[in-house]
Amino acid sequence: MEIQLWREILAPYQLAVDELVVKFNHVKQQYQNAKMYSPIEMVSGRVKRVTSILEKAQRKGVSMENLTEKIEDIAGIRLICQFVEDIETVVKIIRKRDDLEIKQEKDYITKSKPSGYRSYHIIAYYTVQTVSGAKRIEVEIQIRTLAMNFWSTIEHSLQYKYKEHMPDELRMRLLRAADAVDALDNEMASVRDEIMDAQNSNKRKATIISDILNNIENLYYVANEREVTKIQNEFFKIYREDDMQMLVRFNKQLDIIAEMYRAQSVLGSIV
């Protein structure tokens, strides 16, 4: 098959990947904008390489004419979660989407593959708009934890190197590593609330500090420099104390001071 023809075949798949990566990142952003925990930690996508498509077609006995009908993962989206519990939440989000029609779900988490591979796969139909009109294609969405993804990336590299001839000893070591990943995910699940509390606290602290710094920067335009320097030094002192309650109180007081100077500035411009 000519290279130009491959480009024409794969172009809609690349379009689907590009659009879905943007859409799922937007889902993540919506949670963050609402100050909520996002079940999606990372989003990535890829279109299968031509060599990989041909290898899979040969392995499964698929003819060149039936490639796009028989190979479901030409377009791939990967959604990474922090915790195993998040995977179910993400699956529910996907099921509710109007732009995706689910064809099949494959649960390799409840029952992992013999190799130790764990992930949740959804095969869905997605429609893209091309210059030739609408095209409905299949997309594979993989949902897994950070730990599962780490194991899968290593396993995929080894499978690519050894093809069907991976040494038994190495295969067993991968299985033991998969068990360790499972244990890690279970351990993280057991302390999920504590981890989330710590993450939320850090995010809140970062937001407060950002607000304070913005207010101090803006005060330099409307207030006496000596007074702003005094406020800045007081902030640095509180910051070194690492006391969240003091930081919150300081932020509220600074908001009042900043609002007062803004009001004075407006009145001054009117006069």
N, C-alpha and C positions, 0 to 999 in steps of 0.2 A: 504494500500500500504506500502511495506517495506521501511525503511529509506534509504537503499542502492539504491533502485530504484528511490526515490525522488532525491537523489544526482545526479544520472545519468541524470535525466530529467532536473534538474536546472543548471547543469554544463555549458551547452552552453549559457544559459542566463547570468550567472555570467561572462563568457568570453566576451560576447557582452557588458555588462555594463563596465567592466574593460577597454576594448578597446576604447569605445566611450568616457569615461571620459578622457582618455589620449588625444584623438583626439580633443575634444572640448577645453580642456585646452591648447592644442597646437594652436588652432585658437586664443584664448585669448592672448597667448604669441606672436604670429605673429603680432598682432596689437600693442602690447607694444614694441616689437623690432623695429617696424617701426615708433615709437614715435607717434602712433595714438591712439585715444580713442577707447577702446574695448567695444562693446555693450554687451559682456558677462562679468559679474562681478564675478560670482561663478559657479562652476560645481560640481554636485554630482550625485550619482547613487545608485541604490539598486535593489536587486532581492526580489520579494515579498515573505514573509514568508509563509511556508506551511499552517499554520493555516489561514492566510488571503486568500490564494488561495482557500482553502476548504470552507471558509465562503462565499466568492464571488460566488463560483460554486453553493453552496446550494441556495443562494439568487436569482441567475439567472436561476436556474434549469438546470445547465450544468452537464452532466455526466462525470465520471472520464475518460472515453475514449476520450472525446472531450476537455479536459482542455486546451491543448496548442493551439487548433484551435479557441476556443471561448473566452478565456480570453486574452485580448490584452496587459495588463500592468504587466505581470510577470516580465519583465525587464523594469526598469524605469530610465530615465535620467532627471535631473532637471537643467535647465539653468536659473540663476537669473540675472536680469538686474537692472540697477539703475533707468531707466526711461521707461515709457510706450512706448515711440517712439522707444526705442531700440528693443522691442519685434518684431516689423515688420522687422527690419534689420536682426535679428537672424533667423526669419522664412525664409527670402530670402536666407540666407547663407545655411540653411538646404536643401532648394529646389534645390540648385545648386550642392549639393554633389553627386558624382557618387556612393558612397558606401551605400547610403540610398535611398530606393524606397518608396515614400510616398503612403500610402494606404488611409489615411483619415486625415482631419484636423478638429479640433473642437474649435471654437472661443467662449470661455466663458468670453471674455473681452468686446466685443461689446454687447453681451447679456449674463449677468451673470446667474448662476444657481439660482433657487428660494431661496436657502440657503444664497446667497450672494457671493458664491465662484466665483472667477475670475482668469482665467489662459488661456493660449493658448496651446492646446494639438495637437501633431502630432503623428499619429500611422504610423510607417514605418517598412519596412522589412530590415533586416541587416543580412549579411551572415558571419558566423564564420567558421574557419577551426578547425575541431576536429580530433582525431585519427581515427575516423570512416569516415572521409570525410567532405565535406562542409555541413553546416546546415543553412537553412534560417529560421530566427525566427522574431517574431514581437517585436518591442520596442516602448514604449510610451515615448515621449519627452514632458516634461512640461516646458513652458517658461512663466515666471512671474517676476514681480518686487519684490524688497526686502519687500515692504509693503504688497503686495499680499501674499508673502510666509509666512510672520509672521502671518497674519490672518489665512491662510490655515493650518498652523501647529497647532494653537490653536484649530481651528474647528475640525480638524482630531482627536485630542486627546479627545475632548468632545464627538464626534460621537462614538469613540471606547468605551468610558466609558458608554454612555447611549444607544448604539445601535440604535434602532428605537424609543426610548422613551425619547428623550430629552425634558425637561420641556419647555412649550410654552414661559415662561418669558425669559429663557435663550436663546431660539431660536431668540426672538425679539431683545435681547441685541446684539447677534451676527450679526444680520442684520444691526443694527445701527452702529456697529463697522465696518462692510463691507462698509457702506456708508462713514464712516470717512476715511477709507483706500483709497477709490476712490477719495475723496476730497484731501487727502494728495498727491496722485500720480498726480492729476491735478495741485496742487499748485507747486509741484516740477518741473513739466513740464514747468510751466510759468517762472521759474527762472533757467531753464536748462543751458542756455548759461553762466550765471554768475557762477553757480556751477562748470561747466566744466572748465571755465577760472581759477577759484581758484585751482581746482585740478591739472590742467596742470602747473600752476605756482609753486605749491608745488613740483610737480615731477621734474620740471626743476631745482628748487633750490636744491633739494636733489641730483640730478645728478651732478651739479656743485660742491657742497660741497664734494661729494665722489671723484671727480676728483682732487680737491685741496688736500685733505687728502692723496690720493695715491701719488701725486707728492711730497708732503712734506716728506712722509715716504721714498720714493725712494731717495730723495736728501741726506738723512742721510748717504747713502752708498757712495756718490760721492762728496759731498761738505763739506765745513768747518762747524763743528757743531755749532759754534757761529753764522754763517751766517744763517744756517737753523733755529736756534732758533729765530733769528730776524724775519725771514719770517713767522714762526709759530705764533709769537706774533702779527704780523701785521694782519694775518688772523683772529685771535680771536677778534681783535679790530673791523674789518670790519663786522665780524659775529654778534657781539653785536649791531652794528649800524642797522642791518637788512635792508641794502640798496642793492637791487638786482643789480642795475647798477654798484655799486662799486664792488660787488662780481664777476660780469661778467668780469670787467676790470682786477681785481686781478687775476682771473683764466687765462686770456689770457697772462698776464705778466709772471705768474708762468710757463705757458707752454713754453714760450720762454727761461726762465732761466733753466728749467729742460732739454730742448732740447740742450742747450748750454753745460751743464755739461755732458750730455750723449755723445755728440760729443767729448768733451775733454777726456772722459774716454775711448772711442774707439781709439782715436789717441794715447793716452798713452799706451794702450795695444799693439798697432802696433809697436811703438817705442821700 
